[in-house]
Amino acid sequence: MPTDSRVYSYSAVLMGSPILLKLFVHDEALASRVFQLIKRYEDLLTVNRQSSEVMDINHAAGLHPVKVSRPVFELIRCAKAASMLPQSAFNLAIGPLVKRWRIGFKGDEVPPAAEIAALLALTRPQDVILDDAAGSVFLTRPGMELDLGAIAKGYIADRVRDFLRRSGVEEGLINLGGNVLTLGSPVGEWGIGLKKPFAAAQETLGTITVNHQSVVTSGTYERFFEQDGRRYHHLLDSRSGYPLDNELDSVTVVSADSLDGDIWTTLLYGLGVEKGCAALEKRHDLEAIFVTKDRRVVLSSQRNFHFTLQDDSYRLTDRTA
């Protein structure tokens, strides 16, 4: 990141994560408004407490539709569209599985197979009914639960960017606990560290250099437990009910919008390196960095960023290596 002395940092803890705002102006009032905006969206979207618009939908599952605010409705619409893609690992209705596994929230055992099978029946995105005219959302089966945790940070990061631009700010950075979104910088591009899997918090594989881009990383090292010599991480596959299992340790998506980064880290995890790179050939607005269990770093392309590898125990390769 720029080391210019004119960078001012502001921080808070929201959404269960440390939030960092970097600006090139000293403006405590503006930073306070940013954190208030984040808190307002958190209050709408959280499933980690009993009261929110999303929890209102969950509580009414199988009973009746729930009218929600337009931002919540549009985010759910976007999440359902991503969930309905062929072979999508993304699923807005994955809530029952997340709640049962509780990985990262004192969950440290594999649920019985019969329980997982029963919960899978409650995770069909087709059973999330949207009424555009009424602005309502209906979960048709009792026990269904939305979980927008996989995309809430991206959506909120984009709203913070829009707010900053409306406020006349064209240079800065917002880090919502893993979702990093950059605006311009008067001292060059921003350097974002790529986390080294299963290493100390500050250990990085290398640096992603970007400007006016979002950088979102999801990894199996973020929340996990081990049982009988096997690691179970928090990136669940609603097609099987179990954590996604392939060659990947992490996926990073570089995109203009952080919401796209959230969606595509999950989609690409489900696809793996080869199919993921193939899918990105059709999306010139998205790029990815795949980190594999056998210590390869694979770049889909480098149109809107530059990556510098800084760890000799990993190697940069193409997707066929």
C-alpha positions in Angstrom: 0.0 0.0 0.0 1.2 3.6 -0.4 3.5 4.7 2.4 2.8 8.4 1.8 2.5 10.3 5.1 -0.7 11.8 3.9 -2.6 8.5 4.3 -5.0 8.7 7.2 -6.3 5.4 8.7 -9.6 4.9 10.5 -10.8 1.7 12.0 -13.8 0.0 13.7 -15.1 -3.5 14.4 -18.3 -4.2 12.5 -19.9 -7.4 11.1 -17.6 -9.4 13.4 -14.5 -8.1 11.6 -12.0 -5.3 11.8 -12.9 -2.6 9.3 -10.2 -0.3 7.9 -10.7 2.9 5.9 -7.7 4.7 4.4 -8.1 8.3 3.0 -5.8 11.0 1.8 -7.7 13.6 3.8 -8.1 14.0 7.6 -11.8 13.8 8.0 -13.1 12.1 11.2 -16.7 13.1 10.4 -16.6 11.4 7.0 -15.1 8.3 8.5 -17.8 8.2 11.1 -20.5 8.4 8.4 -18.8 5.5 6.5 -18.9 3.4 9.6 -22.6 4.4 10.3 -23.4 3.3 6.7 -21.8 -0.1 7.2 -23.6 -0.6 10.5 -27.0 0.3 8.8 -26.5 -2.3 6.1 -25.3 -4.9 8.7 -28.5 -4.3 10.6 -30.5 -5.1 7.5 -28.6 -8.2 6.3 -27.2 -10.1 9.3 -28.3 -13.6 10.3 -26.1 -13.5 13.5 -28.9 -12.0 15.6 -32.6 -12.4 15.8 -33.6 -9.0 14.3 -32.9 -8.0 10.7 -34.8 -8.0 7.5 -33.2 -11.2 6.4 -34.1 -12.8 9.7 -37.7 -11.6 9.3 -37.7 -13.6 6.0 -36.3 -16.7 7.7 -38.7 -16.6 10.6 -41.6 -16.5 8.1 -40.4 -19.5 6.1 -43.3 -21.7 5.1 -45.8 -19.2 6.4 -46.0 -16.0 4.4 -44.0 -13.6 2.2 -42.1 -10.7 3.9 -41.9 -7.2 2.4 -38.3 -5.9 2.6 -36.5 -2.7 1.7 -35.4 -2.3 -1.9 -31.6 -2.8 -1.2 -32.3 -6.1 0.6 -34.7 -7.2 -2.2 -32.2 -6.4 -5.0 -29.3 -8.2 -3.2 -31.5 -11.3 -2.7 -32.5 -11.1 -6.4 -28.8 -11.0 -7.3 -27.9 -13.9 -5.0 -30.7 -16.0 -6.4 -29.6 -15.4 -9.9 -26.1 -16.6 -9.0 -27.5 -19.6 -7.2 -29.5 -20.7 -10.3 -26.4 -20.8 -12.6 -25.7 -24.4 -13.8 -23.6 -26.3 -11.4 -23.3 -23.3 -9.1 -21.5 -23.8 -5.8 -23.1 -20.5 -4.7 -26.4 -20.8 -2.8 -28.3 -18.1 -1.0 -30.5 -20.7 0.7 -27.6 -22.6 2.3 -28.5 -21.2 5.8 -29.6 -24.6 7.3 -26.3 -26.2 6.4 -24.2 -23.3 7.7 -26.2 -23.3 10.9 -25.7 -27.0 11.5 -22.0 -27.1 10.7 -21.2 -23.9 12.6 -17.6 -24.0 11.4 -15.7 -21.1 12.9 -18.5 -20.7 15.5 -17.6 -23.5 17.9 -18.6 -26.2 15.4 -16.0 -28.9 15.6 -17.7 -32.1 14.5 -19.0 -33.6 11.3 -22.9 -33.8 11.4 -24.5 -37.2 10.8 -25.0 -38.0 7.2 -28.8 -38.4 7.7 -29.0 -34.8 9.1 -27.1 -33.4 6.2 -29.3 -35.2 3.7 -32.4 -33.9 5.4 -31.1 -30.3 5.4 -30.2 -30.5 1.7 -33.9 -30.6 0.9 -34.2 -27.1 2.5 -31.5 -25.5 0.4 -33.2 -25.3 -3.0 -32.8 -21.7 -4.4 -35.9 -22.4 -6.6 -37.9 -22.3 -3.3 -37.0 -18.7 -2.7 -39.9 -16.8 -4.3 -39.5 -13.1 -5.2 -42.4 -10.8 -5.9 -41.0 -7.7 -7.6 -44.3 -5.7 -7.4 -44.8 -6.3 -3.7 -41.1 -6.1 -2.9 -41.5 -9.4 -0.9 -39.5 -12.6 -0.4 -41.1 -15.9 0.5 -39.3 -19.1 1.6 -41.8 -21.8 0.6 -40.7 -24.5 3.0 -40.6 -24.4 6.9 -37.0 -24.6 8.1 -35.5 -22.8 5.1 -33.0 -20.0 5.9 -31.3 -17.4 3.8 -27.6 -16.7 4.5 -26.2 -13.7 2.7 -22.9 -13.8 4.6 -21.0 -14.8 1.4 -22.0 -11.6 -0.4 -23.0 -9.0 2.3 -19.5 -7.6 2.7 -19.0 -7.2 -1.1 -22.4 -5.4 -1.4 -21.6 -3.1 1.5 -18.1 -2.3 0.2 -19.6 -1.2 -3.1 -22.1 1.0 -1.3 -19.2 2.6 0.7 -17.3 3.3 -2.5 -20.4 4.9 -4.0 -20.9 7.0 -0.9 -17.3 8.2 -0.9 -17.5 9.2 -4.5 -20.7 11.1 -3.8 -18.8 12.8 -1.0 -16.1 14.0 -3.5 -13.5 11.3 -2.4 -11.7 9.8 -5.4 -8.7 8.3 -3.5 -8.8 5.8 -0.8 -9.2 2.2 0.3 -11.8 0.2 2.3 -11.1 -3.2 3.8 -14.2 -5.0 5.2 -12.4 -7.9 6.8 -11.2 -9.5 3.6 -13.1 -7.5 1.0 -10.6 -4.8 -0.2 -11.9 -2.1 -2.5 -9.5 0.5 -3.9 -10.1 4.0 -5.3 -7.3 6.1 -6.9 -4.1 7.0 -5.1 -2.0 10.2 -5.6 1.2 8.1 -4.9 0.6 5.3 -7.3 -1.3 2.0 -7.1 -2.3 0.1 -4.0 -0.4 -3.0 -3.0 -2.6 -5.7 -1.4 -1.0 -8.7 0.3 -2.1 -12.2 -0.7 -2.4 -14.3 2.4 -0.3 -17.4 2.7 -2.6 -20.4 3.5 -2.3 -21.8 7.0 0.5 -19.4 8.0 0.8 -16.6 10.5 -1.6 -13.7 10.1 0.9 -11.4 8.5 2.6 -13.9 6.2 1.9 -13.3 2.5 2.6 -15.2 -0.7 3.0 -12.0 -2.7 1.5 -8.6 -3.6 -1.4 -7.7 -5.8 -1.0 -4.3 -7.3 -4.3 -2.6 -8.3 -6.2 0.7 -8.7 -9.9 1.3 -8.8 -10.4 -2.5 -8.3 -11.9 -4.8 -5.7 -9.8 -7.7 -4.3 -11.7 -10.5 -2.6 -10.1 -13.7 -1.2 -11.8 -16.8 0.2 -9.7 -19.6 1.6 -10.0 -22.9 3.3 -7.6 -21.6 6.0 -10.1 -19.0 7.3 -12.3 -21.2 9.4 -11.9 -24.9 9.8 -11.6 -27.9 12.2 -9.9 -31.3 11.9 -11.5 -34.7 12.6 -9.9 -38.1 12.1 -7.0 -36.6 10.2 -9.2 -34.7 7.8 -9.7 -30.9 7.6 -13.3 -29.5 7.2 -13.5 -25.8 6.2 -16.4 -23.4 6.1 -16.8 -23.2 2.3 -19.8 -25.5 2.0 -21.1 -27.1 -1.2 -24.9 -27.1 -1.1 -24.9 -29.8 -3.8 -23.3 -32.3 -1.4 -23.8 -30.7 2.0 -20.1 -31.0 2.8 -17.1 -28.6 2.4 -15.9 -28.1 -1.2 -13.1 -30.6 -1.8 -10.7 -30.0 -4.7 -7.1 -28.8 -5.4 -7.6 -25.3 -4.0 -6.5 -23.6 -0.8 -7.7 -20.1 -1.9 -9.3 -18.1 -4.7 -8.8 -14.4 -5.1 -11.0 -12.4 -7.5 -10.1 -9.0 -8.9 -13.1 -7.1 -10.2 -14.5 -3.6 -10.4 -17.3 -4.4 -8.0 -16.7 -6.2 -4.7 -20.1 -8.0 -5.0 -18.9 -9.8 -8.1 -15.7 -10.8 -6.2 -17.8 -12.4 -3.4 -20.0 -14.3 -5.9 -17.2 -15.5 -8.1 -14.8 -16.6 -5.3 -17.5 -19.2 -4.4 -18.3 -20.1 -8.0 -14.6 -20.5 -8.9 -14.0 -22.7 -5.8 -16.7 -25.0 -7.0 -15.2 -25.1 -10.5 -11.6 -25.6 -9.7 -8.6 -24.2 -11.6 -9.2 -25.6 -15.1 -12.9 -25.0 -15.4 -12.6 -21.7 -13.4 -10.1 -20.3 -15.9 -12.3 -21.4 -18.8 -15.3 -19.7 -17.3 -13.3 -16.4 -16.9 -12.3 -16.4 -20.5 -15.9 -15.2 -21.2 -15.7 -12.5 -18.5 -13.2 -9.8 -19.3 -14.3 -7.8 -16.2 -13.1 -10.5 -13.8 -9.8 -12.1 -13.1 -8.6 -14.6 -10.5 -5.6 -15.9 -8.6 -5.8 -19.6 -7.6 -3.6 -21.0 -4.8 -3.5 -24.8 -4.8 -2.7 -27.3 -2.2 0.4 -28.4 -4.1 1.8 -24.8 -3.8 1.0 -23.4 -7.2 -0.2 -19.9 -7.9 -2.3 -19.7 -11.1 -3.3 -16.4 -12.7 -6.3 -16.4 -15.1 -4.9 -13.2 -16.6 -3.4 -9.8 -15.5 -5.3 -7.1 -17.3 -6.3 -5.0 -14.3 -3.7 -6.0 -11.7 -0.1 -7.2 -11.3 1.0 -10.0 -9.0 4.5 -10.4 -7.6 5.3 -13.7 -6.0 7.4 -13.3 -2.8 7.4 -16.8 -1.3 10.0 -19.3 -2.8 8.0 -22.3 -1.5 5.3 -21.5 -4.2 5.6 -21.3 -7.9 3.8 -19.3 -10.6 2.4 -21.7 -13.2 -0.2 -21.7 -16.0 -3.4 -23.7 -15.5 -2.2 -26.8 -17.3 1.0 -27.3 -15.3 
